[in-house]
Structures are given as C-alpha cells and as structure tokens.
Amino acid sequence: MCDPLKEKMRRIFIYNFEAFRILVAITIAFSVIAVLVLLTSDDAGAVSYWFILGPLTSMRRLGGVLELSIPFILCGLSVSMMFQVNKFNLCSDGIFYIGMAFASVFALKLDLPPVLFPIVIIVLCAVIGGLTALIPASLNLKFNASVVVCALMLNYVLQYLGRYILLYKVKDPALTYNGSAIFPKAATLTHFVPKTRIHTGIFVAIAAVLIIYWVLRSTKLGFAIRITGKNEDFAKASGINVALTVLVSQFIGGALAGIGGAVEVMGIYQQFRIDTLLGYGFDGLLIAVIGKNDPLRVTVAAVALAYLRQGAALVNSYTDIPLELVQVLQSMIVIFVAAEQLMAGLKHKMIVEESEKAGGVQHV
Amino acid sequence: MSEEMLSMRNIVKVYPNGFMANKGINFTVKKGEIHALLGENGAGKTTLMNILFGLETHEEGEIYIEGKRAEIHNPLEAIQNGIGMVHQHFKLIPSLTIAENVVLGMEPESRPGVFDLKEAAKITRETAEKYNMNIDPYATIESVSVGVKQQVEIIKILVRGARILVLDEPTAVLTPQETQQLFKELKHLRDEGNTIIFISHKLNEVEEICDTFTVLRRGELVGSKPVAESSASEMSAMMIGKNIDLEIHKEEPELSDERIRFEGVDYVTIFGKKKLEDISFNVYGGEVMGIAAIEGNGQNEVAEILSGLLKYQNGRVLLSGEDIKEKSIRSLREAGMAYISNDRYKFGCAGLAPIRDNLVADRYFKTPVAKGFMIQNRVINEIADGLIEEYDIRCKDKLENASSLSGGNAQKLIVAREFTNHPRAIIANQPTRGIDIGSSQMIRERLVSLSREQKVAVLLISADLTELLEVSDKIIVLHNGKIAAYIPDINQIDEFVLGEYMLGAKHQTPEEVRCAIH
C-alpha cells in the first residue's frame, strides 16, 4: 500500500512540474517534427543532427548562439518590463531599430576615448528608447488610447525614422549599398572570443538581467511594479502612484530595447546598414511570455530560442530541407512549450493523491 | 419518517492547489423540508453545493436523488435532475425585462425563430402567482429592488422544474422586511412539496424557518439534527468547534478630536446620475458611526470619496481637519486613513501577489520595511509572520498567492493590514459580509477596541443590521443618496424602524438630519 519510492517520485514530480512539462513538450514537438522531416527530407539523420547538435559542432557555431542571445535577452527583458504592469506596449521592435540608428549617428559624429565612448552611446540610446516607449503609455493614460494599437503604429514611425537616418544622415556615398561608414574603433564593442563575434555587449546583457532581477525583488519601485501589475485598483487604493509606476516601467522597458539596438550595431555590424526592422522585438515578446516576465527565466528562454535559431540556420545551410519548413520546426517547439495546460490533469491527480495521504489538512 | 430527497455520499473534492475542500462528506436531505447548511467560511459548504449543481467536479463520491444515482457534470444536468440554485450574486441581465430573464435559454416562440414575449410574461406570472409573489413581468431588472431580483431568481429555477432549491446566503442583501417576505415564500414553497437547502451564517434565521440543519467544519461533516432539538449556541459551537461569546462588550465612547467631516457633499457620476446629495456628518475619534442603507443608495460612494478613490463635486470633506480634495491616496493614508473596501478582490488585495506582499502594500515604502530606495525582504517576512499569527490567517505559506485563501481568510488579511498601520480613521465597508462567525466576531471586537482604546474614528457601513446596532454608537441612514435619518443614540431604535428609513417609507425632518454634523 505505502510505497515510499512511488511517493517520493510523486513529490518530485509536483515540485518540478514546470521542468517536466517543458521536457514533455519538447519531446512531443520533436516527435511531430520527426514525422514532418521524414516526409520531406531524403536524409532525416542529417537534419536531426544539424538541428539538435549543430550549434555545438564548432566554436563559431556556438558563438552564433551567444551572439544572438544578446539582443534576445535585452528584448525579452524589455517586453517583460512593459508587460509586468499589463501594458502590452509592443514597440520594442521599433525602439531596437532606432537604437541602432541613433547609435550610428553618435558613433560617427562624436569623438570620445575608448571604453567611455560605447558607454556614452549606450546611455544616450537607453534614454531615447525609454522616452519613446512613454509615447504609447502616456497616450493610454491620458486619452485611454489602446497601447497595442499605438505601439504597433509607432513601430512604423520608428522604422521610417531609422531609414531616414540611414539614407540622409549617415550614409557613406562611397559605398555601393545603403550603409554608413565603419565606426571608429573606439565606438565598437570588442570581440573577445577568437573565431566568433561574441562581443562585450554580453556583459551589458548579463548586467541588465541582474539589475532588473534586483530592482523587481528588492527595491520600492520593484514592489510598486509588482503590485500594480497584479491588481491596479488595489495598488491605487493602497496609495501607490499607479500612473507613475506604469510610466517608469515603460521607460525601463524602452531603455532596454534601446540598449539592445546600440549594443547590436556596435558589437555585430560596427556600421549601420540595416534598412528594416529585425523582428527582435517580437522575439522578445515570445521570450517574455515563455519566461513569464521573470528575468532569470527570460534569460533561459532567450538562450534557448537563440539555440533553436542557430540550429535552424544550420539545417537550412547543410540539408535539403527548405527554409519554410525550418521555420515550421522552430515554431512548433515554441507552441508546445507555451502549452501551459499540458499535463495539468496528471498534475491534479497527483495532488489529489498527495492531499489524501496528508489527510487533507493542508490549509492549517 | 419522510422519504429521502437528496443524498450526497462520501464526496471528496481537491482543488488544484492541493486544498481538500470536502473530505468524504455525507449529506442527506429529506423531502419537503427546509434544510440549513451551516459552517464557517472554508468549511466546504459552497464547494458541496457547487458540486451538486455541477459547477465543480468531485474526485470521489456519488449523488442520489430520490434514491436514484444521478450523474451531474454541469448545471444543465443539475437542472434536468430538478436542482436549482440561487447564487449569492444574482445572475440576471439588468437591461432585460423580468419575463425575458425568466425564460432565458428556453424562450417560448410564437412562430419558429420568433420570441413570444406575451407567452414569457404568462409563464412568469403563473409561477409567481402560484407562490404568492407579486411582480410585474414587463419591468426591467435594473428598475426593481434587490428583493424582487431574488424573487425573479427563484421563479427562474421553478420554471425550469426545480424541486430542490439551493439558496446561498439569500438574506445577506435584504432588509428585514424583505427577509420576512422571503421567509413567507420559502415556507409556501416547502408546503407545496419542494425541498430547500438554505445556506446562511445567521443562526436566528435558521431557527426561524429551517426544519433540520447540517454543520460542516474544515471539509468534514460535524453533524445533522432537527432545529427544534437544538439551539443557536449549540449550532455555533458545532460550527467553530468551541463556544464563543457572540456579544460585543463596549464602554461609553470618550471622544477626542474630529476626524471625519462631510460638509454638503454632492457626487454626480459621469453619466449625470446624482449619487450623493448634500451629505453632512462628522465622526470623532473614539466613536463608531454606522451607515445603514440598501445596496446602491450612496454608501459606497461615501466610502470611496473618503478613501480618495472618488472625486466629489461640491462640498468639503475633511480628514483630521484637512481638506482631502487635492490630496493623493498615499498622503491620506499617511494621515491615518484606513480603508476596508466592500469589494475585497478589487480594492482589498491583489489575488495574484503573495500573501506576504499584500500584507505590507500600504507600508512598503517607509521604515521599517524600506531602507533608502530598497525594501528589506527580511522585515517583510517578519511583519507578515506576525500578522498571520495575530489575525489567524490560515494559509499554507506566506509566499502563496492571496487568491488561494478562502473568503474569510482573505478578509482577515485585509483587516490585518488596515488595522495595524496606525489608523486614525477607519472606513469599514461591509467588513464581515459573507465570512464566518468566528472571523466576523473578531473583526467587530477589534473595531470597537480600536475606537475605545486607540481613539480611532470608525465609519462602519454594513448591510447586517444586527452588526450595525451592536457595534455603532450612532447611525445615519442613507436613502437615494440623501441622509434620511440621523440616530444619535442607537438604544432609541430597532431594526424595523431602521428598515423603514432605509426603504424610504419614513423620513426625518431636515432639522433632525442636520444634527448629524455638530
């Protein structure tokens, strides 16, 4: 009757439910993917190899994962800060782009010593990004305009503002394509791992994670943000300045996206030649949702998504699978991981057994 | 011995958070009786009834109706089995007529696809007349009183062929007059052969109309007995497991300075509806001012204006002698305003935040919690542990979300916070609504002791007139947003006269009302 091993397993299952759920989700996703791959590819073995292990096969490929993690982490944090207070301010994508644009202006027009130069650029882009994110939020507070609509429209404005800067302010006429001159060495972020483009921006991303984690957990502002996000009416009745709290968290969110853009352009491209939105802001949305707005989980989700992207890119380069299907593969995994109710029935059954064992006196 | 109408056997229910709400309950109701289901909050009454009505699934146990096994997985199957439920919060559509609400989901048709309002009105009227209820089927729900709305709910389930009627705290929102009317109807329904399950916290009502009672405690059955063979004190002892003193002992108030002052306050909604008109009264430290009113007569607006949530148009409101018009809610709270909202889950707590954070939401920004711009989680834990202990908030862990608490415990959480931040004026709007006797008594006693010992001014709004008369020193009655009566001495009044003022059947002269401010 009383099987201690079984009971122990059950408890492990309940307390680590989230990890089990994700594991099962990934397994299911891979099974579905396997079917699709077998149907479309002549060499299913190569596909699975590149998709699952590809990013680990060389330093350069692994570097690719970490390079991509930097903007993913910053955009994921950006979106999660805005969502934290229930404002679906989806302007991170546009802010990331103008972050790159303004960083290139500063890099080419200012002249500062190394180390200080990128720091100044990051701070300036953070302020620009923060102020930009306030536009949808304050329109919402003041005129009750929909944040989602304002933010999506704002993305267009920012996209064309960025292109304007590219074409009319920083374009180098000597180039055959639309691009700025290469930034002076002092305004770039050093690539410090040989054979990769991993740049010092990764420390900016890590610092951002730690700072946001600390702000939310241990500061007055973080407390106000958490309560406001859970119940605005209650926050107001308790004396919290809800409007100010919302604006501050939007500012922080925008600043993170602005930093993301600046770091990306100084670290990876070292010149400005992107003429459209990169979509990292919306990847950030995905990451924020999967990471449930928690800075540490957001980081894990960002690295995982970067790994998936890298694997997909390798599949695309080395196998006969078309690019379209590669997109399906990675989306599939995200869908299953996002399925929160997966195995909820099993969990409930386990909890019932656990409660009956404990005599049901759990609430005392 | 009369035959068995309903039997629920060995019912087990476990919620997803692991809380076992029903631990193998056996509940039997005889045909043609009014059966009281008693228990503190979190005892499992509502869960048991939700299982009966198919709103919740149960893990184990069977339900038998007239000896036959019934499978009930959703409200539709419950209705087919002759079970009807009147919820505490009415489920009616305000803009539709009574007849339309009654037939909703089973609309009669004159031709296929065409709704027959006349037939609907006829169905409604026939049922109403059969049980001596006097209602106009063509009136819209929003135009009728709470008592009539409740009648509509009862008619609604009768029309659907209910033979077992479940009423969840039906008198909580009624005036004494309406309650008497309801009781007459319930007796009539019983005499016609219906079976009624009556959930209530008010033991005097149980003694008045119920035949049998069953008590639950912490998810288990305590016992079942005919009411005639028991007493209110035995029932309450069964409910909470020990005898408690239900009387409030309070001394004569000793007044300090004026803390709350309303001077000719008007409030008009953005839709132009006048909710408050020329409200003037004041409350001193050391006394309890009660406000009696039927739901929607302006009492919530008074509370929200004083708490800073609502901006009024004319007049002046003073807190400890200072005009509150331009002040933020935080500065009002810093001046000693504490607010227990009637809407517990909207203004009283954040359900998705930990219990711990909810307990310090009004003081996280100052010492001892805050240090510079940081908060000290260690101090928050200490405060939370202290309050959970002192106010007996029953929870698994202070890091659990507040939404995992039962209604009574959520209210204890709110009260624990509001009573302990050095209050000078407390607004308590329905502080004990829908919560168990033990917790209610604790809250009432604390309100009195705060006023007597710490010289706090208490403004108590309550639909429970017994409570209002027990706790208050003086009372104002609101009717239609105006002060209908001011009773400076509560020994001069009883529930029935209060009821007449509340219903607008009686009014004081303007001179008498003017005495509310002095």
Contacts between the chains, C-beta under 8 A, distances in Angstrom:
chain1	res1	chain2	res2	distance
A	217	B	377	7.4
A	218	B	374	5.4
A	218	B	375	6.1
A	218	B	377	6.7
A	219	B	373	5.6
A	219	B	374	5.4
A	219	B	375	6.4
A	220	B	364	6.4
A	220	B	365	5.1
A	220	B	370	5.6
A	220	B	373	5.5
A	220	B	374	7.1
A	220	B	375	5.7
A	221	B	373	7.1
A	222	B	375	7.6
A	223	B	357	7.0
A	223	B	364	4.8
A	223	B	365	7.9
A	223	B	375	5.4
A	224	B	364	7.8
A	224	B	365	7.9
A	226	B	353	6.4
A	226	B	357	6.7
A	227	B	350	5.6
A	227	B	353	6.0
A	227	B	357	6.5
A	227	B	361	5.5
A	230	B	350	3.8
A	230	B	351	7.3
A	230	B	352	4.4
A	230	B	353	4.2
A	231	B	346	7.5
A	231	B	349	7.4
A	231	B	350	3.7
A	231	B	351	6.9
A	231	B	352	7.2
A	231	B	353	7.3
A	233	B	346	4.9
A	233	B	347	5.4
A	234	B	346	7.0
A	234	B	347	5.8
A	234	B	348	6.7
A	234	B	349	6.0
A	234	B	350	4.8
A	234	B	361	7.1
A	235	B	350	7.3
A	235	B	361	7.4
A	236	B	309	6.9
A	236	B	329	6.6
A	236	B	347	7.9
A	237	B	307	6.6
A	237	B	309	6.1
A	237	B	329	6.8
A	237	B	339	6.4
A	237	B	341	6.5
A	237	B	347	4.2
A	237	B	348	7.7
A	238	B	329	7.7
A	238	B	333	7.6
A	238	B	361	4.3
A	238	B	362	4.9
A	239	B	328	7.3
A	239	B	329	4.6
A	239	B	330	3.5
A	239	B	332	7.6
A	239	B	333	4.5
A	239	B	334	7.8
A	239	B	362	6.0
A	240	B	330	7.4
A	240	B	361	7.4
A	241	B	328	7.0
A	241	B	330	7.0
A	344	B	16	7.8
A	347	B	16	7.8
A	348	B	14	7.8
A	348	B	16	5.6
A	351	B	14	6.4
A	351	B	16	6.7
A	351	B	17	7.7
A	351	B	18	4.7
A	352	B	14	4.4
A	352	B	59	5.4
A	354	B	18	6.5
A	355	B	14	5.0
A	355	B	18	5.2
A	355	B	19	7.6
A	355	B	20	4.7
A	356	B	12	7.7
A	356	B	14	7.7
A	356	B	20	7.5
A	360	B	14	7.5
A	360	B	20	3.1
A	360	B	23	4.8
A	360	B	219	6.3
A	361	B	20	7.9
A	361	B	218	7.8
A	362	B	18	5.3
A	362	B	19	5.9
A	362	B	20	6.5
A	362	B	396	6.0
A	363	B	19	5.4
A	363	B	42	7.1
A	363	B	218	7.9
A	363	B	394	5.6
A	363	B	395	7.2
A	363	B	396	6.5
A	363	B	406	7.9
A	364	B	218	8.0
A	364	B	394	6.3
